[in-house]
Amino acid sequence: MQSDSILRLVWIYPDLLSTYGDQGNVLILEQRAQRRGIPVQTIHVRSADPVPESGDIYLIGGGEDRPQILAAERLRRDGGLNRAVARGATLLAVCAGYQIMGSTFGGEEGQPVQGIGLLDIASGRGAGRAVGELAGEADPALGIPMLTGFENHMGVTRLGPGVRPLARTAVGTGNGDGTEGCYAGKTVGTYLHGPALARNPGLADLLLTWAVGAQLPPIDDSWYDRLRQERLTAVLPQQA
């Protein structure tokens, strides 16, 4: 965060990429920061506008093929997001937005489309659509609980040596190789909808911690923990 102690959230291209309630990720970060007394400014950046470079946390959501291609073209041309991440900003990219962060992704007819190269990944189109619950054990290095959400995509994402898997899948498809999402530095990519941060407050707090640069005081999530455990019990395979 900058010296004025205001947390700046930047919601990128809601006019192109905002399916399955992904804007809820912004609302969750606002709420969890404010409950800790952290003032928040949220900036909505439409696709015709430049991406500001002074944000603390950037968020981009999912969308259909053509809007995804348009978003990638405009982000490449603008360059603001790349410069912000190079400066040390935190980023959460979901589904189509996740694919854009890599070197390439599959277009409307499966043709390779250039991404913006923030993550060492390459995505293409799979043989079928992955739809349903998605859950996996988060990388232990992140110190957060099992991740849950739902997925709806046709992507297959290959991870390069410059990233680590965000989670190992227990249910669902994710990247297509037994892993879900990835991260590098303070950039996280995922196929989780739900919205992802509503389903996973631990991940929300991790992003806030990265942005603030200090451990956050705990808040009471006991009511949600019970709901979360009920959902996990319903979703995860039962041991014989």
N, C-alpha and C positions, 0 to 999 in steps of 0.2 A: 504494500500500500504506500501511497505517497504521503508526504509530510502533513497534509491536512486531515489525515485519518478518516477519510470518506472511502468506503469500499465501492469501487466502480464496476458494475456488471454491464457487459455489452452483449446484447442478444442480436445475433447476426442473421440478417435476411429472413425475418419472419414472413415476408410476403412470398418467399420461395420455399423455405424449409421449416415447417412447423406442424408436422403430422402427429397424430396419436397423443396430443397433449404435451408435446415436448416443451412448450413454453412454461409448463409447470415447474421445470427445473429452475428457471429464473425465480419463480415465486418462492420455492423452497429455500434457495440461498438467501433471498431477501429476508424471509421470516426467521431463519436460523441465525443470521447475523444480527438482526434487530433484537432478538430475544437476549442477545449477549451485550446489548448496548452499542453495537457497531452501526454508525449511520451508513446508509446505502443510497447510491445514485444508480439508477438503471437507465441505460441508453439503448433504444431500439434502432437498429441500423437497417434501413431498407436497402434493397439491391441497387438502387440508383445512387446511393450515398456512399461516401468514402468511409472506410472502417477506421475509427479513431485509434490512435496508438497508445493512449494514456489509460486504458482500462486495466483492471486488476484480474478479473475473471471474464473470459469470453465463452459464449455458449452458441452452439449451432445444432440444429435438429435434423430430422429426417424429412424425406419428400419423394416425389415421383421422379422418373428418369429425366424428363426434359428440364424441370426446375433444377435438378441436381447438376446437370451439364451447364446451365446458365450460371448457377452459383459458382461453380468451379472456374468458369471463364472470368467472371467478374472479380473473384478473389485473387486469381493470378494477375490480372491486370492492375488491381488496386495495390496489392502488396502490404497493406496495413496490418493484416493479421500476422503475416510472417514476421514483420518487424516487431510487433508487440510481443510475440512469443520469444523472439531472439533477445528482447529486452528483459525477459523473465516473467511475463504474464502467465497466468494459469488458463487452461483451455479444456472444456468438455465438448466433445463432438460425438453426436449420436447418429447411428445408422447411415443414411446417405451422407450426412456431414462427416462421419467417421471415415467413410471411403474417400471423400474428397481430400482428406488430410494426407493421403498416401501419394505414391508416384503415378498410379493409374487406377481406373475403375471401369466397370462395364457400362457402356452406353445403352441407348434404346434398343439397338439390334445386337448387343453384345460387343460392339466395337470398343477398343480401348480408348479411354478419354483421359487426358492428362490431369492429374491432381495438383496439389500445391506443395507437396513434398515435406510436410511438417512431421510426418511419421514414416518410418522405414517399413512400409507395407505396400502391397499391391493387391487389388481386388478385381474379381471378374464375376461373371454370372454363373450360378450353379445350375444343376439339372432341374431343380424344382424349388418351390417356395418354402422357406422355413417359417412356420406360423405356430405360435403357441407359447407356453411358459418357457422361460430360460432362467437357469440358476447355475451357479458355480462357486467353488471355493476361491476366494480372492487370493492373490499372491500374498503369502505370509509377510513379505517385506512391507506391505502397505498397512498392516495392522488393523484391518477392517473385517466385519463379519461377512458371511456368505452373501453373494450378490444375487438378487432376484429381479425379474421383470418379465416382459413379454417381447417376442420378436416377430417381425413380419417383413421378410426380405428375401431376395434371391442371390445375395452376395456370398462369395467365397473369398476369404481374405487370407493372404499369405504373409506371415510375419518375417521380417528380416532381422539380422543380428542387432540392429540399433534399437529394438523395442523389446519389452517383456510382456507376456500375456497378462491381461488384467485378472483373469480367472481361468480355472479348469472346469469345464462344464460337467455338471451332474445330470442336468435335464436340458434338452434343447440342442440347437445346432451351433449358434455363435459363429465363430470364424469358419467352421466346417472341419476342423482338425482336432477337436477335443478341447479347444481353448475358446475363450470369449474375450473380445476386445484386446486392447493393449495399452501400454503407457510408456512414456519416455520423458524424463524430466518432470515438468509440471503439466504435461499434455496427456489427456486420457481420451481414448476412443472406445466406443462400445456399441453393440447392437441392442442394448437394453432400452425399451420404452417402459412406460408405466404411470407417470414419468419416472425415469431412472432414479432421481434424487428423492422423490417421494417414497419410493419403495426401499431406498437405501440411504437413510440419513447418515450412516457412517461414511459413505462416499462423499456426501455433501459436506460434512465436517472436514474431511481430508482436503477437499478443494479449498475450503475457507482457511484452513491452517496454512496451506501453501501460500495463499494470497496474502494473509495477514503476517506471516513470517513468525508466528508464535503459537504455542499450544492454546487452545480455546478452553474456557471454563465449561464444565459439563452442564447439560440441560436435561430435564427429566423426560425421557422417552419411554418410560415403563409401559404406558398404555399402548404405544405402538409396538413395542417388543412383543407383547402378547399376540396382537393381530398378525405380526410377521411370523411368529412361530406357528400359529395355526395354518397360515398359508404354506409355509415350508412343509409342514406335516402332510398337507393335502397334495403337494406337488412332487416331493421327493420319493423315489422308489423305496418301498418298505423292505426292511431287512427280514429275511426268512427266519 
